[in-house]
Amino acid sequence: MLPPRKNQHDYDGTIYKQRNLLERMFCRLKEWRRIATRFDRNGKNIMSAITLAATVIWWL
């Protein structure tokens, strides 16, 4: 078993919360098969699919 850490590292709680929120959003987007596998090769089409998926996720 490791001994307890003597020095606590400082961190910014607001940045940590924002990063966590962003990572959870990407995990939810990856549940959509079309976005996770990137069927669309055109940048405009993939951005529209991401926007649609994000809207549906936010709505639910």
PDB file of N, CA, C, O and CB in Angstrom:
ATOM      1  N   MET A   1       0.837  -1.173   0.000  1.00  0.00           N
ATOM      2  CA  MET A   1       0.000   0.000   0.000  1.00  0.00           C
ATOM      3  C   MET A   1       0.882   1.235   0.000  1.00  0.00           C
ATOM      4  O   MET A   1       1.909   1.284   0.676  1.00  0.00           O
ATOM      5  CB  MET A   1      -0.952  -0.002   1.205  1.00  0.00           C
ATOM      6  N   LEU A   2       0.461   2.240  -0.775  1.00  0.00           N
ATOM      7  CA  LEU A   2       1.236   3.468  -0.871  1.00  0.00           C
ATOM      8  C   LEU A   2       0.971   4.379   0.326  1.00  0.00           C
ATOM      9  O   LEU A   2      -0.154   4.464   0.818  1.00  0.00           O
ATOM     10  CB  LEU A   2       0.912   4.198  -2.173  1.00  0.00           C
ATOM     11  N   PRO A   3       2.010   5.051   0.781  1.00  0.00           N
ATOM     12  CA  PRO A   3       1.787   6.009   1.884  1.00  0.00           C
ATOM     13  C   PRO A   3       0.996   7.212   1.369  1.00  0.00           C
ATOM     14  O   PRO A   3       1.039   7.511   0.176  1.00  0.00           O
ATOM     15  CB  PRO A   3       3.147   6.478   2.503  1.00  0.00           C
ATOM     16  N   PRO A   4       0.277   7.902   2.250  1.00  0.00           N
ATOM     17  CA  PRO A   4      -0.489   9.069   1.799  1.00  0.00           C
ATOM     18  C   PRO A   4       0.424  10.163   1.265  1.00  0.00           C
ATOM     19  O   PRO A   4       1.551  10.337   1.730  1.00  0.00           O
ATOM     20  CB  PRO A   4      -1.342   9.618   2.940  1.00  0.00           C
ATOM     21  N   ARG A   5      -0.074  10.883   0.300  1.00  0.00           N
ATOM     22  CA  ARG A   5       0.705  11.952  -0.319  1.00  0.00           C
ATOM     23  C   ARG A   5       0.872  13.104   0.668  1.00  0.00           C
ATOM     24  O   ARG A   5      -0.099  13.549   1.279  1.00  0.00           O
ATOM     25  CB  ARG A   5       0.026  12.444  -1.623  1.00  0.00           C
ATOM     26  N   LYS A   6       2.090  13.581   0.820  1.00  0.00           N
ATOM     27  CA  LYS A   6       2.360  14.662   1.764  1.00  0.00           C
ATOM     28  C   LYS A   6       2.076  16.028   1.155  1.00  0.00           C
ATOM     29  O   LYS A   6       1.589  16.929   1.839  1.00  0.00           O
ATOM     30  CB  LYS A   6       3.802  14.597   2.235  1.00  0.00           C
ATOM     31  N   ASN A   7       2.376  16.181  -0.117  1.00  0.00           N
ATOM     32  CA  ASN A   7       2.162  17.468  -0.774  1.00  0.00           C
ATOM     33  C   ASN A   7       0.923  17.391  -1.655  1.00  0.00           C
ATOM     34  O   ASN A   7       0.847  16.570  -2.569  1.00  0.00           O
ATOM     35  CB  ASN A   7       3.400  17.877  -1.610  1.00  0.00           C
ATOM     36  N   GLN A   8      -0.037  18.247  -1.375  1.00  0.00           N
ATOM     37  CA  GLN A   8      -1.223  18.325  -2.214  1.00  0.00           C
ATOM     38  C   GLN A   8      -0.942  19.266  -3.377  1.00  0.00           C
ATOM     39  O   GLN A   8      -0.440  20.373  -3.181  1.00  0.00           O
ATOM     40  CB  GLN A   8      -2.456  18.801  -1.399  1.00  0.00           C
ATOM     41  N   HIS A   9      -1.266  18.827  -4.576  1.00  0.00           N
ATOM     42  CA  HIS A   9      -1.057  19.648  -5.757  1.00  0.00           C
ATOM     43  C   HIS A   9      -2.226  20.615  -5.912  1.00  0.00           C
ATOM     44  O   HIS A   9      -3.384  20.240  -5.727  1.00  0.00           O
ATOM     45  CB  HIS A   9      -0.897  18.769  -7.021  1.00  0.00           C
ATOM     46  N   ASP A  10      -1.915  21.845  -6.249  1.00  0.00           N
ATOM     47  CA  ASP A  10      -2.950  22.836  -6.481  1.00  0.00           C
ATOM     48  C   ASP A  10      -3.538  22.646  -7.881  1.00  0.00           C
ATOM     49  O   ASP A  10      -2.833  22.285  -8.823  1.00  0.00           O
ATOM     50  CB  ASP A  10      -2.387  24.267  -6.311  1.00  0.00           C
ATOM     51  N   TYR A  11      -4.815  22.892  -7.992  1.00  0.00           N
ATOM     52  CA  TYR A  11      -5.475  22.835  -9.284  1.00  0.00           C
ATOM     53  C   TYR A  11      -6.638  23.822  -9.277  1.00  0.00           C
ATOM     54  O   TYR A  11      -7.146  24.203  -8.223  1.00  0.00           O
ATOM     55  CB  TYR A  11      -5.965  21.390  -9.603  1.00  0.00           C
ATOM     56  N   ASP A  12      -7.045  24.225 -10.474  1.00  0.00           N
ATOM     57  CA  ASP A  12      -8.156  25.155 -10.616  1.00  0.00           C
ATOM     58  C   ASP A  12      -9.437  24.347 -10.794  1.00  0.00           C
ATOM     59  O   ASP A  12      -9.600  23.646 -11.793  1.00  0.00           O
ATOM     60  CB  ASP A  12      -7.931  26.130 -11.818  1.00  0.00           C
ATOM     61  N   GLY A  13     -10.326  24.444  -9.841  1.00  0.00           N
ATOM     62  CA  GLY A  13     -11.552  23.651  -9.851  1.00  0.00           C
ATOM     63  C   GLY A  13     -12.473  23.966 -11.007  1.00  0.00           C
ATOM     64  O   GLY A  13     -13.128  23.065 -11.533  1.00  0.00           O
ATOM     65  N   THR A  14     -12.541  25.231 -11.420  1.00  0.00           N
ATOM     66  CA  THR A  14     -13.437  25.591 -12.524  1.00  0.00           C
ATOM     67  C   THR A  14     -12.952  25.014 -13.846  1.00  0.00           C
ATOM     68  O   THR A  14     -13.758  24.545 -14.650  1.00  0.00           O
ATOM     69  CB  THR A  14     -13.562  27.109 -12.635  1.00  0.00           C
ATOM     70  N   ILE A  15     -11.655  25.044 -14.076  1.00  0.00           N
ATOM     71  CA  ILE A  15     -11.102  24.456 -15.308  1.00  0.00           C
ATOM     72  C   ILE A  15     -11.326  22.947 -15.308  1.00  0.00           C
ATOM     73  O   ILE A  15     -11.647  22.369 -16.347  1.00  0.00           O
ATOM     74  CB  ILE A  15      -9.584  24.777 -15.446  1.00  0.00           C
ATOM     75  N   TYR A  16     -11.160  22.307 -14.156  1.00  0.00           N
ATOM     76  CA  TYR A  16     -11.371  20.874 -14.039  1.00  0.00           C
ATOM     77  C   TYR A  16     -12.818  20.519 -14.355  1.00  0.00           C
ATOM     78  O   TYR A  16     -13.069  19.532 -15.048  1.00  0.00           O
ATOM     79  CB  TYR A  16     -10.996  20.388 -12.637  1.00  0.00           C
ATOM     80  N   LYS A  17     -13.781  21.307 -13.859  1.00  0.00           N
ATOM     81  CA  LYS A  17     -15.194  21.052 -14.130  1.00  0.00           C
ATOM     82  C   LYS A  17     -15.514  21.235 -15.604  1.00  0.00           C
ATOM     83  O   LYS A  17     -16.273  20.449 -16.171  1.00  0.00           O
ATOM     84  CB  LYS A  17     -16.072  21.970 -13.289  1.00  0.00           C
ATOM     85  N   GLN A  18     -14.950  22.258 -16.232  1.00  0.00           N
ATOM     86  CA  GLN A  18     -15.197  22.493 -17.655  1.00  0.00           C
ATOM     87  C   GLN A  18     -14.617  21.371 -18.499  1.00  0.00           C
ATOM     88  O   GLN A  18     -15.233  20.939 -19.473  1.00  0.00           O
ATOM     89  CB  GLN A  18     -14.606  23.837 -18.089  1.00  0.00           C
ATOM     90  N   ARG A  19     -13.437  20.899 -18.130  1.00  0.00           N
ATOM     91  CA  ARG A  19     -12.809  19.798 -18.871  1.00  0.00           C
ATOM     92  C   ARG A  19     -13.642  18.528 -18.743  1.00  0.00           C
ATOM     93  O   ARG A  19     -13.827  17.801 -19.719  1.00  0.00           O
ATOM     94  CB  ARG A  19     -11.370  19.547 -18.361  1.00  0.00           C
ATOM     95  N   ASN A  20     -14.144  18.262 -17.539  1.00  0.00           N
ATOM     96  CA  ASN A  20     -14.970  17.088 -17.309  1.00  0.00           C
ATOM     97  C   ASN A  20     -16.252  17.164 -18.137  1.00  0.00           C
ATOM     98  O   ASN A  20     -16.676  16.161 -18.711  1.00  0.00           O
ATOM     99  CB  ASN A  20     -15.302  16.951 -15.817  1.00  0.00           C
ATOM    100  N   LEU A  21     -16.867  18.332 -18.203  1.00  0.00           N
ATOM    101  CA  LEU A  21     -18.077  18.522 -18.983  1.00  0.00           C
ATOM    102  C   LEU A  21     -17.819  18.261 -20.466  1.00  0.00           C
ATOM    103  O   LEU A  21     -18.623  17.617 -21.140  1.00  0.00           O
ATOM    104  CB  LEU A  21     -18.621  19.933 -18.780  1.00  0.00           C
ATOM    105  N   LEU A  22     -16.705  18.760 -20.961  1.00  0.00           N
ATOM    106  CA  LEU A  22     -16.348  18.576 -22.365  1.00  0.00           C
ATOM    107  C   LEU A  22     -16.064  17.108 -22.680  1.00  0.00           C
ATOM    108  O   LEU A  22     -16.479  16.611 -23.727  1.00  0.00           O
ATOM    109  CB  LEU A  22     -15.132  19.432 -22.716  1.00  0.00           C
ATOM    110  N   GLU A  23     -15.366  16.413 -21.790  1.00  0.00           N
ATOM    111  CA  GLU A  23     -15.068  14.999 -22.008  1.00  0.00           C
ATOM    112  C   GLU A  23     -16.342  14.156 -22.003  1.00  0.00           C
ATOM    113  O   GLU A  23     -16.473  13.225 -22.797  1.00  0.00           O
ATOM    114  CB  GLU A  23     -14.099  14.490 -20.938  1.00  0.00           C
ATOM    115  N   ARG A  24     -17.279  14.478 -21.111  1.00  0.00           N
ATOM    116  CA  ARG A  24     -18.548  13.753 -21.094  1.00  0.00           C
ATOM    117  C   ARG A  24     -19.347  13.997 -22.373  1.00  0.00           C
ATOM    118  O   ARG A  24     -20.017  13.092 -22.870  1.00  0.00           O
ATOM    119  CB  ARG A  24     -19.375  14.163 -19.874  1.00  0.00           C
ATOM    120  N   MET A  25     -19.275  15.233 -22.910  1.00  0.00           N
ATOM    121  CA  MET A  25     -19.970  15.529 -24.155  1.00  0.00           C
ATOM    122  C   MET A  25     -19.417  14.679 -25.302  1.00  0.00           C
ATOM    123  O   MET A  25     -20.182  14.133 -26.098  1.00  0.00           O
ATOM    124  CB  MET A  25     -19.850  17.024 -24.491  1.00  0.00           C
ATOM    125  N   PHE A  26     -18.087  14.567 -25.386  1.00  0.00           N
ATOM    126  CA  PHE A  26     -17.486  13.764 -26.448  1.00  0.00           C
ATOM    127  C   PHE A  26     -17.835  12.286 -26.287  1.00  0.00           C
ATOM    128  O   PHE A  26     -18.013  11.591 -27.287  1.00  0.00           O
ATOM    129  CB  PHE A  26     -15.966  13.946 -26.457  1.00  0.00           C
ATOM    130  N   CYS A  27     -17.937  11.797 -25.069  1.00  0.00           N
ATOM    131  CA  CYS A  27     -18.335  10.400 -24.855  1.00  0.00           C
ATOM    132  C   CYS A  27     -19.756  10.168 -25.334  1.00  0.00           C
ATOM    133  O   CYS A  27     -20.053   9.129 -25.923  1.00  0.00           O
ATOM    134  CB  CYS A  27     -18.211  10.020 -23.372  1.00  0.00           C
ATOM    135  N   ARG A  28     -20.636  11.129 -25.084  1.00  0.00           N
ATOM    136  CA  ARG A  28     -22.013  10.996 -25.558  1.00  0.00           C
ATOM    137  C   ARG A  28     -22.086  11.078 -27.068  1.00  0.00           C
ATOM    138  O   ARG A  28     -22.876  10.366 -27.688  1.00  0.00           O
ATOM    139  CB  ARG A  28     -22.896  12.070 -24.940  1.00  0.00           C
ATOM    140  N   LEU A  29     -21.280  11.926 -27.667  1.00  0.00           N
ATOM    141  CA  LEU A  29     -21.278  12.015 -29.134  1.00  0.00           C
ATOM    142  C   LEU A  29     -20.761  10.737 -29.773  1.00  0.00           C
ATOM    143  O   LEU A  29     -21.228  10.348 -30.844  1.00  0.00           O
ATOM    144  CB  LEU A  29     -20.430  13.197 -29.592  1.00  0.00           C
ATOM    145  N   LYS A  30     -19.805  10.080 -29.129  1.00  0.00           N
ATOM    146  CA  LYS A  30     -19.244   8.857 -29.694  1.00  0.00           C
ATOM    147  C   LYS A  30     -20.220   7.685 -29.645  1.00  0.00           C
ATOM    148  O   LYS A  30     -19.993   6.662 -30.292  1.00  0.00           O
ATOM    149  CB  LYS A  30     -17.978   8.490 -28.962  1.00  0.00           C
ATOM    150  N   GLU A  31     -21.303   7.827 -28.883  1.00  0.00           N
ATOM    151  CA  GLU A  31     -22.317   6.790 -28.874  1.00  0.00           C
ATOM    152  C   GLU A  31     -23.081   6.762 -30.192  1.00  0.00           C
ATOM    153  O   GLU A  31     -23.688   5.746 -30.528  1.00  0.00           O
ATOM    154  CB  GLU A  31     -23.278   6.998 -27.711  1.00  0.00           C
ATOM    155  N   TRP A  32     -23.061   7.839 -30.927  1.00  0.00           N
ATOM    156  CA  TRP A  32     -23.712   7.906 -32.235  1.00  0.00           C
ATOM    157  C   TRP A  32     -22.769   7.259 -33.244  1.00  0.00           C
ATOM    158  O   TRP A  32     -21.660   7.748 -33.461  1.00  0.00           O
ATOM    159  CB  TRP A  32     -24.059   9.395 -32.641  1.00  0.00           C
ATOM    160  N   ARG A  33     -23.197   6.180 -33.850  1.00  0.00           N
ATOM    161  CA  ARG A  33     -22.339   5.392 -34.731  1.00  0.00           C
ATOM    162  C   ARG A  33     -21.834   6.202 -35.919  1.00  0.00           C
ATOM    163  O   ARG A  33     -20.672   6.075 -36.304  1.00  0.00           O
ATOM    164  CB  ARG A  33     -23.086   4.173 -35.226  1.00  0.00           C
ATOM    165  N   ARG A  34     -22.684   7.025 -36.497  1.00  0.00           N
ATOM    166  CA  ARG A  34     -22.301   7.802 -37.670  1.00  0.00           C
ATOM    167  C   ARG A  34     -21.144   8.752 -37.349  1.00  0.00           C
ATOM    168  O   ARG A  34     -20.270   8.973 -38.188  1.00  0.00           O
ATOM    169  CB  ARG A  34     -23.503   8.592 -38.198  1.00  0.00           C
ATOM    170  N   ILE A  35     -21.140   9.304 -36.159  1.00  0.00           N
ATOM    171  CA  ILE A  35     -20.082  10.238 -35.783  1.00  0.00           C
ATOM    172  C   ILE A  35     -18.821   9.495 -35.349  1.00  0.00           C
ATOM    173  O   ILE A  35     -17.708   9.905 -35.677  1.00  0.00           O
ATOM    174  CB  ILE A  35     -20.561  11.163 -34.660  1.00  0.00           C
ATOM    175  N   ALA A  36     -19.003   8.395 -34.608  1.00  0.00           N
ATOM    176  CA  ALA A  36     -17.847   7.651 -34.110  1.00  0.00           C
ATOM    177  C   ALA A  36     -17.036   7.038 -35.254  1.00  0.00           C
ATOM    178  O   ALA A  36     -15.809   6.978 -35.174  1.00  0.00           O
ATOM    179  CB  ALA A  36     -18.302   6.554 -33.147  1.00  0.00           C
ATOM    180  N   THR A  37     -17.709   6.582 -36.320  1.00  0.00           N
ATOM    181  CA  THR A  37     -16.996   5.943 -37.425  1.00  0.00           C
ATOM    182  C   THR A  37     -16.661   6.904 -38.552  1.00  0.00           C
ATOM    183  O   THR A  37     -15.941   6.540 -39.482  1.00  0.00           O
ATOM    184  CB  THR A  37     -17.810   4.808 -37.968  1.00  0.00           C
ATOM    185  N   ARG A  38     -17.176   8.131 -38.482  1.00  0.00           N
ATOM    186  CA  ARG A  38     -16.893   9.183 -39.470  1.00  0.00           C
ATOM    187  C   ARG A  38     -17.214   8.722 -40.892  1.00  0.00           C
ATOM    188  O   ARG A  38     -16.346   8.720 -41.765  1.00  0.00           O
ATOM    189  CB  ARG A  38     -15.422   9.610 -39.383  1.00  0.00           C
ATOM    190  N   PHE A  39     -18.462   8.335 -41.110  1.00  0.00           N
ATOM    191  CA  PHE A  39     -18.886   7.935 -42.451  1.00  0.00           C
ATOM    192  C   PHE A  39     -18.769   9.085 -43.443  1.00  0.00           C
ATOM    193  O   PHE A  39     -18.405   8.874 -44.599  1.00  0.00           O
ATOM    194  CB  PHE A  39     -20.321   7.422 -42.420  1.00  0.00           C
ATOM    195  N   ASP A  40     -19.075  10.303 -42.997  1.00  0.00           N
ATOM    196  CA  ASP A  40     -19.034  11.458 -43.883  1.00  0.00           C
ATOM    197  C   ASP A  40     -17.603  11.946 -44.034  1.00  0.00           C
ATOM    198  O   ASP A  40     -16.908  12.160 -43.041  1.00  0.00           O
ATOM    199  CB  ASP A  40     -19.934  12.586 -43.352  1.00  0.00           C
ATOM    200  N   ARG A  41     -17.170  12.118 -45.242  1.00  0.00           N
ATOM    201  CA  ARG A  41     -15.809  12.603 -45.492  1.00  0.00           C
ATOM    202  C   ARG A  41     -15.771  14.106 -45.698  1.00  0.00           C
ATOM    203  O   ARG A  41     -14.716  14.729 -45.577  1.00  0.00           O
ATOM    204  CB  ARG A  41     -15.218  11.907 -46.704  1.00  0.00           C
ATOM    205  N   ASN A  42     -16.918  14.687 -46.009  1.00  0.00           N
ATOM    206  CA  ASN A  42     -16.994  16.120 -46.231  1.00  0.00           C
ATOM    207  C   ASN A  42     -17.104  16.828 -44.878  1.00  0.00           C
ATOM    208  O   ASN A  42     -17.893  16.420 -44.025  1.00  0.00           O
ATOM    209  CB  ASN A  42     -18.199  16.476 -47.150  1.00  0.00           C
ATOM    210  N   GLY A  43     -16.329  17.870 -44.684  1.00  0.00           N
ATOM    211  CA  GLY A  43     -16.321  18.591 -43.412  1.00  0.00           C
ATOM    212  C   GLY A  43     -17.662  19.200 -43.065  1.00  0.00           C
ATOM    213  O   GLY A  43     -18.061  19.220 -41.901  1.00  0.00           O
ATOM    214  N   LYS A  44     -18.356  19.695 -44.072  1.00  0.00           N
ATOM    215  CA  LYS A  44     -19.668  20.305 -43.842  1.00  0.00           C
ATOM    216  C   LYS A  44     -20.673  19.256 -43.363  1.00  0.00           C
ATOM    217  O   LYS A  44     -21.481  19.532 -42.476  1.00  0.00           O
ATOM    218  CB  LYS A  44     -20.181  20.987 -45.130  1.00  0.00           C
ATOM    219  N   ASN A  45     -20.628  18.060 -43.942  1.00  0.00           N
ATOM    220  CA  ASN A  45     -21.560  17.001 -43.553  1.00  0.00           C
ATOM    221  C   ASN A  45     -21.292  16.488 -42.145  1.00  0.00           C
ATOM    222  O   ASN A  45     -22.233  16.254 -41.387  1.00  0.00           O
ATOM    223  CB  ASN A  45     -21.482  15.852 -44.537  1.00  0.00           C
ATOM    224  N   ILE A  46     -20.033  16.311 -41.786  1.00  0.00           N
ATOM    225  CA  ILE A  46     -19.728  15.791 -40.447  1.00  0.00           C
ATOM    226  C   ILE A  46     -20.086  16.822 -39.380  1.00  0.00           C
ATOM    227  O   ILE A  46     -20.562  16.460 -38.304  1.00  0.00           O
ATOM    228  CB  ILE A  46     -18.234  15.408 -40.337  1.00  0.00           C
ATOM    229  N   MET A  47     -19.857  18.118 -39.675  1.00  0.00           N
ATOM    230  CA  MET A  47     -20.222  19.151 -38.702  1.00  0.00           C
ATOM    231  C   MET A  47     -21.733  19.237 -38.537  1.00  0.00           C
ATOM    232  O   MET A  47     -22.217  19.491 -37.434  1.00  0.00           O
ATOM    233  CB  MET A  47     -19.663  20.513 -39.130  1.00  0.00           C
ATOM    234  N   SER A  48     -22.484  19.031 -39.612  1.00  0.00           N
ATOM    235  CA  SER A  48     -23.942  19.049 -39.490  1.00  0.00           C
ATOM    236  C   SER A  48     -24.428  17.841 -38.686  1.00  0.00           C
ATOM    237  O   SER A  48     -25.379  17.960 -37.914  1.00  0.00           O
ATOM    238  CB  SER A  48     -24.602  19.063 -40.885  1.00  0.00           C
ATOM    239  N   ALA A  49     -23.792  16.689 -38.858  1.00  0.00           N
ATOM    240  CA  ALA A  49     -24.166  15.499 -38.085  1.00  0.00           C
ATOM    241  C   ALA A  49     -23.846  15.698 -36.605  1.00  0.00           C
ATOM    242  O   ALA A  49     -24.636  15.314 -35.743  1.00  0.00           O
ATOM    243  CB  ALA A  49     -23.437  14.249 -38.626  1.00  0.00           C
ATOM    244  N   ILE A  50     -22.691  16.295 -36.307  1.00  0.00           N
ATOM    245  CA  ILE A  50     -22.322  16.570 -34.915  1.00  0.00           C
ATOM    246  C   ILE A  50     -23.291  17.565 -34.294  1.00  0.00           C
ATOM    247  O   ILE A  50     -23.700  17.405 -33.144  1.00  0.00           O
ATOM    248  CB  ILE A  50     -20.881  17.107 -34.829  1.00  0.00           C
ATOM    249  N   THR A  51     -23.659  18.595 -35.057  1.00  0.00           N
ATOM    250  CA  THR A  51     -24.601  19.591 -34.554  1.00  0.00           C
ATOM    251  C   THR A  51     -25.961  18.959 -34.276  1.00  0.00           C
ATOM    252  O   THR A  51     -26.582  19.240 -33.251  1.00  0.00           O
ATOM    253  CB  THR A  51     -24.748  20.745 -35.555  1.00  0.00           C
ATOM    254  N   LEU A  52     -26.419  18.113 -35.181  1.00  0.00           N
ATOM    255  CA  LEU A  52     -27.693  17.439 -34.986  1.00  0.00           C
ATOM    256  C   LEU A  52     -27.656  16.527 -33.755  1.00  0.00           C
ATOM    257  O   LEU A  52     -28.587  16.535 -32.950  1.00  0.00           O
ATOM    258  CB  LEU A  52     -28.058  16.629 -36.233  1.00  0.00           C
ATOM    259  N   ALA A  53     -26.583  15.744 -33.607  1.00  0.00           N
ATOM    260  CA  ALA A  53     -26.463  14.844 -32.466  1.00  0.00           C
ATOM    261  C   ALA A  53     -26.380  15.628 -31.152  1.00  0.00           C
ATOM    262  O   ALA A  53     -26.997  15.243 -30.159  1.00  0.00           O
ATOM    263  CB  ALA A  53     -25.230  13.946 -32.627  1.00  0.00           C
ATOM    264  N   ALA A  54     -25.624  16.717 -31.147  1.00  0.00           N
ATOM    265  CA  ALA A  54     -25.501  17.525 -29.940  1.00  0.00           C
ATOM    266  C   ALA A  54     -26.840  18.144 -29.556  1.00  0.00           C
ATOM    267  O   ALA A  54     -27.163  18.254 -28.373  1.00  0.00           O
ATOM    268  CB  ALA A  54     -24.452  18.618 -30.136  1.00  0.00           C
ATOM    269  N   THR A  55     -27.614  18.547 -30.554  1.00  0.00           N
ATOM    270  CA  THR A  55     -28.931  19.118 -30.283  1.00  0.00           C
ATOM    271  C   THR A  55     -29.870  18.079 -29.680  1.00  0.00           C
ATOM    272  O   THR A  55     -30.595  18.371 -28.729  1.00  0.00           O
ATOM    273  CB  THR A  55     -29.538  19.690 -31.566  1.00  0.00           C
ATOM    274  N   VAL A  56     -29.856  16.882 -30.224  1.00  0.00           N
ATOM    275  CA  VAL A  56     -30.709  15.812 -29.704  1.00  0.00           C
ATOM    276  C   VAL A  56     -30.277  15.435 -28.293  1.00  0.00           C
ATOM    277  O   VAL A  56     -31.129  15.237 -27.426  1.00  0.00           O
ATOM    278  CB  VAL A  56     -30.661  14.577 -30.628  1.00  0.00           C
ATOM    279  N   ILE A  57     -28.986  15.333 -28.046  1.00  0.00           N
ATOM    280  CA  ILE A  57     -28.483  15.005 -26.712  1.00  0.00           C
ATOM    281  C   ILE A  57     -28.889  16.082 -25.711  1.00  0.00           C
ATOM    282  O   ILE A  57     -29.298  15.768 -24.593  1.00  0.00           O
ATOM    283  CB  ILE A  57     -26.949  14.845 -26.734  1.00  0.00           C
ATOM    284  N   TRP A  58     -28.780  17.345 -26.103  1.00  0.00           N
ATOM    285  CA  TRP A  58     -29.129  18.448 -25.215  1.00  0.00           C
ATOM    286  C   TRP A  58     -30.619  18.464 -24.949  1.00  0.00           C
ATOM    287  O   TRP A  58     -31.052  18.770 -23.838  1.00  0.00           O
ATOM    288  CB  TRP A  58     -28.685  19.783 -25.809  1.00  0.00           C
ATOM    289  N   TRP A  59     -31.421  18.130 -25.977  1.00  0.00           N
ATOM    290  CA  TRP A  59     -32.864  18.153 -25.852  1.00  0.00           C
ATOM    291  C   TRP A  59     -33.345  17.084 -24.876  1.00  0.00           C
ATOM    292  O   TRP A  59     -34.284  17.312 -24.112  1.00  0.00           O
ATOM    293  CB  TRP A  59     -33.516  17.958 -27.214  1.00  0.00           C
ATOM    294  N   LEU A  60     -32.703  15.922 -24.901  1.00  0.00           N
ATOM    295  CA  LEU A  60     -33.117  14.817 -24.030  1.00  0.00           C
ATOM    296  C   LEU A  60     -32.527  15.038 -22.682  1.00  0.00           C
ATOM    297  O   LEU A  60     -32.738  14.232 -21.776  1.00  0.00           O
ATOM    298  CB  LEU A  60     -32.691  13.445 -24.591  1.00  0.00           C
TER     299      LEU A  60
END
